[in-house]
Amino acid sequence: MSTSESTPAFAIYEPHTIDLAPGSATFVLVPGAGHGAWCYDFVKKILEDAGQEVHALCLPGVGERAAELTVETGHEDHVRSVVDYIVEHDLADVILVGHSYGGTVITGTADRVAERIKRMVYLDAVHPSDGQNMPEAQPLLAYTPVVANAYDNNGVMCNMFDLEETVEFLGLLDGDQAAFARTRLTPHPWKSFTDHLHLTNPEALAAIPKTDIYTDTTIGGLLATGFATVEEAQNSLVIASGHDLMIIEPELTANMLLYVATL
């Protein structure tokens, strides 16, 4: 896919000066596969230092909740855990953020509690349609073995199993960043990838404003393979980073989220 020199496919995001009063935004941050709430540690602190309310979650069977993993742990468990958290904490006007696989989780969540969601943010994330599972929603994953292949993990089929391949896939090239993730990443339940999303309130979901934040590598790959249009790329925020942008570029990622909160 090509564009004229005067109309680039996308522009790299530059930091904005944000005018957002303390207490103006409530963020709920949902991690991707193999991650826990820990992956948002740096971004969470920056957002909280800016005076905003931040809830970084961990999904059942993964990350800090890895001990909860069973053969039944699936996508519905992940959606329900986020829905329950939002309802139990009586959160409203939520800016719901999902990274990578977390895009499928925030889609299912917003479908259930649309009235509580102000905006959805897909953080280098997958956009599933009704009836799709993770591989169907993002066919490019078939070319990433650490994501596309499942292995037996003490009787539970999981992906994100090879730690070094996972770190490389996430773009964690800095030694300290890689070490931070390497001690915290866990295998991810394969069932959550193969379960299909079933929407119950698609009209309300469609009405929620949405923002895409892509890494330059991801949006470049989507454009090259025809899975994204130039218009979609130009309407997205694009960061020069590896896939784990919230670890690699936490200040810039937080700035983007604060900017989105002003929209």
C-alpha positions in Angstrom: 0.0 0.0 0.0 1.4 3.3 -1.0 0.7 7.0 -0.2 1.9 10.2 -1.8 4.9 11.9 -0.2 2.6 14.8 0.8 0.3 12.4 2.6 2.3 10.1 4.9 0.5 7.0 6.1 0.9 8.1 9.7 2.7 10.6 11.9 4.7 9.7 15.0 3.1 11.2 18.1 4.9 14.1 19.8 4.3 14.9 23.5 1.5 17.3 24.1 1.1 19.9 26.8 -1.9 18.5 28.7 -4.4 20.8 30.5 -6.3 18.3 32.6 -7.5 19.1 36.1 -6.7 16.7 38.8 -9.5 14.1 39.3 -10.8 14.6 35.8 -10.1 11.1 34.5 -10.6 7.5 35.7 -8.4 5.0 34.0 -8.9 1.2 34.1 -5.8 -0.5 32.6 -6.1 -4.1 31.3 -3.0 -6.0 30.5 -2.2 -8.2 27.5 -1.3 -11.9 27.4 1.2 -13.1 29.9 1.2 -9.8 31.7 -0.2 -8.6 35.0 -1.0 -5.3 36.6 2.8 -4.9 37.0 3.2 -3.9 33.3 1.5 -0.6 34.0 3.6 0.2 37.1 5.5 3.1 35.5 2.5 4.5 33.5 0.2 4.2 36.6 2.6 6.3 38.7 2.8 9.0 36.1 -1.0 9.2 35.7 -1.4 9.3 39.5 1.2 12.0 39.8 -0.9 14.0 37.3 -3.8 13.7 39.8 -5.9 11.1 38.0 -7.5 8.0 39.3 -5.9 4.8 38.0 -6.9 1.1 38.4 -4.3 -1.4 36.9 -5.9 -4.8 36.8 -4.6 -8.4 36.6 -6.6 -11.1 34.8 -7.3 -14.5 36.4 -4.6 -17.2 35.8 -2.0 -14.7 34.6 0.6 -12.4 36.2 0.0 -11.8 39.9 -3.0 -14.2 39.7 -1.1 -17.0 38.0 -1.9 -19.4 40.8 -5.6 -19.2 39.8 -4.8 -20.8 36.4 -7.0 -23.9 35.6 -7.9 -25.8 32.4 -11.2 -23.8 32.5 -9.6 -20.3 32.6 -10.9 -18.6 29.5 -11.9 -15.3 27.9 -15.2 -15.1 29.7 -13.3 -15.3 33.0 -11.2 -12.3 32.0 -14.1 -10.2 30.8 -16.1 -11.0 33.9 -13.2 -10.1 36.2 -13.0 -6.6 34.7 -16.7 -6.1 34.6 -17.0 -7.2 38.3 -14.2 -4.8 39.3 -15.8 -1.8 37.6 -19.2 -2.6 39.2 -17.9 -3.4 42.6 -15.9 -0.2 42.8 -18.8 1.7 41.3 -16.6 3.3 38.6 -18.2 5.7 36.1 -16.9 7.7 33.1 -14.1 5.1 32.8 -11.4 5.4 30.2 -10.9 1.7 29.5 -7.5 0.8 28.2 -6.5 -2.6 26.9 -3.1 -3.7 25.7 -2.7 -6.3 22.9 -4.9 -9.3 23.9 -6.5 -6.9 26.4 -8.3 -5.3 23.5 -10.5 -8.4 23.3 -11.2 -8.1 27.0 -12.1 -4.4 27.0 -14.4 -5.1 24.1 -16.3 -7.7 26.0 -16.3 -5.5 29.1 -17.6 -2.4 27.5 -20.4 -4.5 25.9 -21.6 -5.5 29.4 -21.2 -2.1 31.1 -21.4 0.4 28.3 -23.1 3.0 30.5 -20.0 3.2 32.7 -17.5 3.7 29.9 -16.5 7.1 28.6 -13.9 6.0 26.1 -12.1 2.9 25.0 -8.4 2.9 24.2 -6.8 0.1 22.2 -3.1 0.1 23.2 -1.4 -1.7 20.3 -4.4 -4.0 20.7 -6.7 -6.4 18.9 -10.2 -5.4 17.8 -12.4 -8.4 17.8 -15.8 -8.5 16.1 -18.8 -10.4 17.5 -18.2 -14.1 17.2 -14.4 -13.8 16.7 -11.6 -15.2 18.9 -8.1 -13.8 19.2 -6.5 -15.5 16.2 -9.5 -14.7 14.0 -9.4 -11.0 15.0 -5.7 -10.7 14.4 -4.5 -13.1 11.6 -0.9 -11.7 11.8 -0.5 -13.6 15.1 -0.1 -16.7 13.0 3.4 -15.5 12.1 4.5 -15.1 15.7 5.2 -18.6 17.1 5.4 -17.7 20.8 1.8 -16.3 20.5 0.4 -18.7 17.9 1.5 -22.0 19.5 0.2 -23.6 22.6 2.2 -25.8 25.0 1.4 -28.0 28.0 2.0 -26.1 31.2 1.4 -28.5 34.0 -1.7 -29.8 32.4 -3.0 -26.5 31.1 -2.4 -25.5 27.5 -0.7 -22.0 27.4 1.1 -19.8 24.9 3.7 -17.1 25.8 5.6 -20.1 27.1 9.1 -19.5 25.9 10.4 -16.6 28.0 13.2 -15.4 25.8 11.0 -15.5 22.6 8.3 -13.6 24.5 10.7 -10.9 25.6 11.9 -10.5 22.0 8.4 -10.4 20.6 7.5 -7.7 23.1 10.3 -5.5 21.9 12.1 -5.3 25.2 15.6 -4.7 23.9 16.8 -2.6 26.9 18.5 -4.9 29.4 16.8 -3.4 32.5 13.4 -3.4 30.9 13.9 -7.0 29.7 15.0 -8.0 33.2 12.0 -6.3 34.8 9.6 -8.2 32.5 11.5 -11.5 32.5 10.9 -12.0 36.2 7.2 -11.2 36.0 5.9 -12.7 32.7 3.8 -15.9 33.0 2.4 -18.4 30.5 -1.1 -17.4 29.2 -4.1 -19.7 29.1 -4.7 -20.7 25.5 -8.4 -21.2 26.0 -8.8 -17.4 26.4 -7.4 -17.1 22.8 -9.6 -19.7 21.3 -12.8 -18.8 23.1 -15.1 -16.6 20.9 -16.5 -13.2 21.9 -20.2 -13.0 22.1 -21.7 -9.5 22.3 -24.9 -8.7 24.1 -25.2 -5.0 23.5 -23.5 -4.2 20.2 -25.3 -0.9 19.6 -24.2 0.6 22.9 -20.7 -0.7 22.4 -20.5 0.9 19.0 -21.6 4.3 20.4 -18.6 4.4 22.8 -15.8 6.7 21.5 -12.6 4.7 20.7 -9.0 5.6 20.3 -6.3 3.5 18.7 -2.7 3.8 19.9 -0.4 1.8 17.7 3.4 1.2 17.7 4.9 2.2 14.4 5.9 -1.5 13.8 2.4 -2.8 14.3 0.6 -0.2 12.2 3.3 -0.5 9.5 2.6 -4.3 9.4 -1.1 -3.8 9.3 -0.8 -1.4 6.4 1.6 -3.6 4.5 -0.8 -6.6 4.8 -4.0 -4.8 4.1 -5.4 -5.2 7.6 -5.5 -1.5 8.1 -6.3 1.4 5.7 -4.3 4.6 5.4 -7.3 6.5 6.8 -7.3 4.2 9.9 -3.6 4.8 10.4 -4.0 8.5 10.1 -6.8 8.5 12.6 -4.7 6.6 15.2 -2.0 7.8 17.5 1.3 6.2 16.7 4.3 5.8 18.9 7.8 4.7 18.0 8.3 1.8 20.3 8.2 -2.0 20.6 5.0 -3.8 21.5 5.3 -3.3 25.3 5.1 0.5 24.9 4.0 1.0 28.5 7.3 -0.4 29.7 9.5 0.9 26.9 8.1 4.4 26.7 6.1 5.0 29.9 6.3 8.8 29.9 5.1 9.1 26.3 2.5 6.4 26.8 1.1 8.2 29.8 1.1 11.5 27.9 -0.9 9.9 25.2 -3.4 8.6 27.7 -3.7 12.0 29.3 -4.2 13.5 25.9 -6.9 11.0 25.1 -8.7 11.9 28.3 -9.1 15.5 27.0 -10.9 14.4 23.8 
